[in-house]
Amino acid sequence: MKSSNCLLAVAVVVAGALLSPGSGVAAASGSSEASVASAGTTLDCFRPGFSDKDSRAGRLKVDADLYAGPDFACPKNAHVSPGETVEYMCRRSNDGRYWTMAVKSNGSRGWLSNSALNNGGSTVNC
């Protein structure tokens, strides 16, 4: 194989590895898939799994963002202001912290770090 063909083959293999599901590397911009490598595991930001198991609510202690997945590296869905109330659905653990799936009064939802919530967030596992 000529050296230019070898380089092309390597580029195709590397590009495929970067975009393959579960690779731990975010997909190219504009893609509907994104994943984050976190503490040796891969977290899919858009399909982290949750269900509505918690009937409680809480208020934000600080400015915070709702994330697409339970990780600060996931895309942001919405902003929540201090004092704003959110309803809890359930919690997940990731990278040594708990995250609550929360819903704002306007219907926006996403994951909040439990440390941002006045009562520690959801205590019900997803």
C-alpha positions in Angstrom: 0.0 0.0 0.0 1.3 3.4 -0.9 2.0 5.9 2.0 -0.8 8.2 0.9 -3.3 5.3 1.0 -2.0 4.3 4.4 -2.6 7.8 5.7 -6.1 7.9 4.3 -6.9 4.5 5.9 -5.6 5.7 9.3 -7.7 8.9 9.0 -10.8 7.0 8.3 -10.2 4.6 11.2 -9.5 7.5 13.6 -12.6 9.4 12.4 -14.8 6.3 12.9 -13.4 5.8 16.4 -14.2 9.4 17.4 -17.8 9.2 16.2 -18.6 5.6 17.3 -21.2 5.2 20.1 -19.6 4.7 23.5 -16.2 6.0 22.4 -16.2 8.6 25.3 -15.6 11.4 22.8 -18.3 13.9 21.8 -19.6 13.6 18.3 -19.1 16.3 15.7 -21.0 19.5 16.0 -24.5 19.4 14.8 -24.9 15.7 15.6 -27.7 14.4 17.8 -25.3 12.1 19.7 -23.0 13.3 22.4 -21.2 11.4 25.1 -18.8 12.3 27.9 -16.0 10.3 29.4 -16.5 10.5 33.2 -14.6 8.6 35.8 -13.7 5.8 33.5 -17.2 5.3 32.1 -19.1 6.8 29.2 -22.2 8.8 29.9 -24.7 9.5 27.1 -25.9 13.0 27.7 -29.1 12.5 25.9 -30.3 9.2 27.2 -29.1 9.0 30.8 -32.4 7.3 31.9 -34.9 8.7 34.4 -38.4 8.3 35.5 -40.9 10.4 37.6 -40.6 8.7 41.0 -40.2 11.7 43.4 -43.1 13.9 44.3 -41.0 16.5 46.1 -39.8 19.9 44.9 -37.1 22.3 46.0 -35.6 25.8 45.4 -32.3 26.8 43.9 -29.7 28.1 46.3 -27.5 29.5 43.5 -27.6 30.3 39.8 -27.5 26.9 38.0 -28.1 25.3 34.7 -30.2 22.3 33.7 -28.0 19.9 31.8 -28.9 17.3 29.2 -27.3 14.6 31.3 -26.0 14.3 34.9 -22.6 15.9 34.2 -21.2 19.4 33.8 -19.7 18.5 30.5 -23.2 17.8 28.9 -25.0 20.5 27.0 -27.1 23.0 28.9 -30.9 22.9 28.4 -32.0 25.9 30.5 -31.0 28.3 33.3 -32.5 28.3 36.8 -32.3 31.4 39.1 -31.8 31.4 42.9 -35.1 31.0 44.7 -36.8 29.4 41.6 -38.7 26.2 42.5 -38.3 23.0 40.5 -40.1 19.6 40.7 -38.0 16.5 41.2 -38.3 13.3 39.2 -35.4 11.2 40.5 -31.6 11.2 41.1 -28.6 9.6 39.6 -25.0 9.4 40.8 -22.2 10.4 38.5 -18.5 11.3 39.1 -18.9 11.3 42.9 -22.0 13.6 43.1 -25.7 13.2 43.0 -27.8 14.8 40.2 -31.6 15.5 40.2 -33.7 15.4 37.1 -35.7 18.6 37.6 -38.6 20.3 35.9 -39.2 24.0 35.8 -42.6 25.6 35.9 -42.4 26.3 32.1 -41.8 22.6 31.4 -38.1 22.8 30.8 -36.3 19.9 32.3 -32.7 18.7 32.9 -30.2 17.5 35.4 -29.1 19.7 38.4 -26.3 19.0 40.8 -28.0 18.3 44.2 -25.6 20.7 45.8 -27.4 23.6 44.0 -30.8 22.7 45.7 -31.9 24.0 49.1 -33.0 20.6 50.4 -30.3 18.5 48.8 -32.3 17.4 45.8 -34.1 14.2 45.1 -33.4 11.2 47.3 -35.2 8.7 45.0 -33.0 6.8 42.6 -34.0 6.7 38.9 
